[in-house]
Amino acid sequence: MTDPLSGPLPGPVLLPLLGGPPTERRDAARNREALLVAAEELVDACGVDHVTMDAVAVRAGVGKGTVFRRFESREGLMAALLDRSETVWQAAVISGPPPLGPGADPMERLLAFGRSRLETTLRHAELIRAAGRAGSRSYAAWSFTAMHVRYLLGELDVRGDLPVLATALLAPLEVPVLEQQVRVEGFPVDRVLAGWEDLARRVVRPPDA
């Protein structure tokens, strides 16, 4: 399958998220994992806004300075948590069960992608905001989703500027748009999803096709 603008377009591959840690010694990796587990447990117990570096240090049984050395700031810690969840989600897209993963019809996969991304974005909205510039939906994460949607559009034989069409499908699934619709304007999530699926079908099969 070929992207009309940039040549052959492969299926999506798992990308290293920007801001992720460099290769670490085994003990350093263990410490990092312990801190991330502690932070995740605190997020589950009391919400993102109430997680502090002090609380993470206490829960992990280390000094506060260790947390700052590993992640530099609270934003850095939240970005690492976001990267962690993003990596799990990417793996589900690449090798998980259909229809999100391989094996389903490309249209089914595209619709499953939209549902999953919408749900994931709303679930992690506070974490995405807390990560701030340190990592909120990094360029690598965006590149992965854009490449995946372009791949599916190509499989569906969609004509036109695939990168621009992919961006048009991804934009409604980002935090600012979803929070405006769901939290500010009070749209039911089902309405937002139905609207996104209608958009996806129009991109794939335009009315004048």
C-alpha positions as CSV (number, residue, x, y, z in Angstrom):
1,M,0.0,0.0,0.0
2,T,1.3,3.5,-0.9
3,D,0.8,6.9,0.6
4,P,0.1,9.2,-2.5
5,L,2.3,12.0,-1.0
6,S,5.2,10.1,0.5
7,G,5.5,6.7,-1.1
8,P,5.2,3.3,0.5
9,L,3.5,3.5,3.9
10,P,4.3,0.6,6.3
11,G,2.1,-0.6,9.0
12,P,2.6,1.2,12.3
13,V,5.5,0.3,14.5
14,L,5.9,0.9,18.2
15,L,7.7,4.2,18.7
16,P,9.9,5.1,21.7
17,L,8.1,8.0,23.4
18,L,9.9,11.3,23.6
19,G,11.1,12.1,27.1
20,G,11.5,8.4,27.9
21,P,14.5,7.3,29.9
22,P,17.8,6.3,28.3
23,T,19.1,2.8,28.7
24,E,19.5,2.3,32.5
25,R,21.4,0.0,34.8
26,R,19.3,-2.8,36.1
27,D,19.2,-1.4,39.7
28,A,18.3,2.1,38.3
29,A,15.6,0.6,36.2
30,R,14.2,-1.2,39.2
31,N,14.1,2.0,41.2
32,R,12.4,3.8,38.5
33,E,9.8,1.1,38.2
34,A,9.2,1.1,41.9
35,L,8.6,4.9,41.8
36,L,6.2,4.7,38.9
37,V,4.3,1.9,40.6
38,A,4.1,4.0,43.7
39,A,2.9,7.0,41.7
40,E,0.3,4.9,39.9
41,E,-1.1,3.6,43.2
42,L,-1.4,7.1,44.5
43,V,-3.1,8.3,41.4
44,D,-5.6,5.5,41.7
45,A,-6.2,6.2,45.4
46,C,-6.5,9.9,45.5
47,G,-6.4,11.4,41.9
48,V,-3.6,13.1,39.9
49,D,-4.0,16.5,41.6
50,H,-3.2,15.1,45.0
51,V,-0.1,13.2,44.1
52,T,3.1,15.0,45.3
53,M,6.7,14.1,45.0
54,D,6.9,13.7,48.8
55,A,4.0,11.2,48.8
56,V,5.6,9.2,46.0
57,A,8.9,9.1,47.9
58,V,7.2,7.9,51.1
59,R,5.2,5.2,49.3
60,A,8.3,3.9,47.5
61,G,10.4,4.1,50.6
62,V,13.0,6.4,49.2
63,G,14.2,10.0,49.8
64,K,12.4,12.9,48.1
65,G,15.7,13.7,46.3
66,T,15.7,10.3,44.6
67,V,12.3,11.1,43.0
68,F,13.6,14.4,41.7
69,R,16.9,12.9,40.4
70,R,14.8,10.3,38.5
71,F,12.2,12.6,37.0
72,E,13.5,16.2,37.7
73,S,10.0,17.6,38.4
74,R,6.4,16.6,39.2
75,E,5.6,17.3,35.5
76,G,8.4,14.9,34.6
77,L,7.0,12.2,36.8
78,M,3.5,12.7,35.3
79,A,5.0,12.5,31.8
80,A,6.7,9.2,32.7
81,L,3.3,7.8,33.9
82,L,1.7,9.0,30.7
83,D,4.4,7.4,28.5
84,R,3.9,4.2,30.5
85,S,0.2,4.1,29.7
86,E,0.8,5.1,26.1
87,T,3.2,2.3,25.6
88,V,0.7,-0.3,26.8
89,W,-2.0,1.2,24.5
90,Q,0.4,1.2,21.5
91,A,1.1,-2.5,22.1
92,A,-2.6,-3.2,22.1
93,V,-2.9,-1.4,18.7
94,I,0.0,-3.3,17.2
95,S,-0.4,-6.8,18.6
96,G,-3.5,-6.9,20.7
97,P,-6.8,-8.7,19.8
98,P,-9.0,-7.3,17.1
99,P,-10.7,-5.1,16.3
100,L,-8.2,-2.6,17.9
101,G,-5.4,-5.0,17.0
102,P,-4.6,-6.7,13.7
103,G,-7.0,-9.2,12.1
104,A,-10.2,-7.1,11.7
105,D,-11.4,-5.2,8.6
106,P,-9.6,-1.8,8.3
107,M,-12.9,0.1,8.8
108,E,-13.6,-1.9,12.0
109,R,-10.1,-1.2,13.2
110,L,-10.5,2.5,12.5
111,L,-13.7,2.7,14.4
112,A,-12.2,0.7,17.3
113,F,-9.2,3.0,17.3
114,G,-11.5,6.1,17.6
115,R,-13.4,4.5,20.5
116,S,-10.3,3.4,22.3
117,R,-8.5,6.7,21.8
118,L,-11.5,8.7,23.0
119,E,-11.9,6.6,26.1
120,T,-8.1,6.7,26.9
121,T,-7.9,10.4,26.4
122,L,-10.8,11.1,28.8
123,R,-9.5,8.6,31.3
124,H,-6.1,10.2,31.4
125,A,-7.1,13.8,30.9
126,E,-5.9,14.9,34.3
127,L,-2.6,13.1,33.8
128,I,-2.1,14.7,30.3
129,R,-2.7,18.1,31.8
130,A,-0.3,17.4,34.7
131,A,2.4,16.3,32.4
132,G,2.4,19.7,30.8
133,R,5.3,20.5,28.5
134,A,7.3,17.7,30.0
135,G,5.4,15.1,28.0
136,S,1.7,15.6,27.3
137,R,1.0,13.4,24.4
138,S,4.6,13.7,23.1
139,Y,5.5,14.1,19.4
140,A,6.4,10.4,19.3
141,A,2.9,9.4,20.6
142,W,1.3,11.7,18.1
143,S,3.4,10.3,15.3
144,F,2.3,6.7,16.2
145,T,-1.4,7.5,16.1
146,A,-1.0,9.6,12.9
147,M,0.9,6.8,11.2
148,H,-1.6,4.2,12.3
149,V,-4.6,6.2,11.0
150,R,-2.8,6.9,7.7
151,Y,-2.1,3.2,7.3
152,L,-5.7,2.3,7.9
153,L,-6.9,5.0,5.5
154,G,-4.5,3.6,2.9
155,E,-5.8,0.1,3.5
156,L,-9.3,1.5,2.9
157,D,-8.2,3.0,-0.4
158,V,-8.9,6.6,0.7
159,R,-7.8,9.2,-1.9
160,G,-6.4,12.6,-1.1
161,D,-3.9,14.0,1.4
162,L,-3.7,11.2,3.9
163,P,-1.6,13.1,6.5
164,V,-4.1,16.0,6.5
165,L,-7.1,13.6,6.7
166,A,-5.4,11.7,9.5
167,T,-4.9,14.9,11.4
168,A,-8.6,15.8,10.9
169,L,-9.6,12.5,12.4
170,L,-7.2,12.8,15.4
171,A,-7.9,16.4,16.4
172,P,-11.3,15.6,17.9
173,L,-9.8,13.0,20.1
174,E,-7.4,15.3,21.9
175,V,-8.0,16.7,25.4
176,P,-8.9,20.3,24.7
177,V,-11.7,19.3,22.2
178,L,-13.0,16.4,24.3
179,E,-13.1,18.4,27.5
180,Q,-14.8,21.3,25.9
181,Q,-17.5,19.1,24.5
182,V,-17.9,16.6,27.4
183,R,-17.1,18.7,30.5
184,V,-18.0,22.2,29.4
185,E,-20.8,21.8,27.0
186,G,-22.1,18.6,28.6
187,F,-22.3,16.4,25.5
188,P,-22.8,12.7,26.4
189,V,-19.8,10.6,25.5
190,D,-21.9,8.5,23.2
191,R,-22.9,11.6,21.2
192,V,-19.2,12.6,20.8
193,L,-18.3,9.1,19.7
194,A,-21.2,8.9,17.2
195,G,-20.1,12.2,15.7
196,W,-16.5,11.0,15.4
197,E,-17.6,7.8,13.7
198,D,-19.8,9.8,11.3
199,L,-16.7,11.9,10.5
200,A,-14.6,8.8,9.9
201,R,-17.2,7.3,7.5
202,R,-17.4,10.5,5.6
203,V,-13.7,10.6,5.2
204,V,-13.6,7.0,4.0
205,R,-16.7,7.2,1.8
206,P,-17.4,10.8,0.8
207,P,-21.1,11.5,0.0
208,D,-20.3,12.2,-3.7
209,A,-18.1,9.1,-4.1
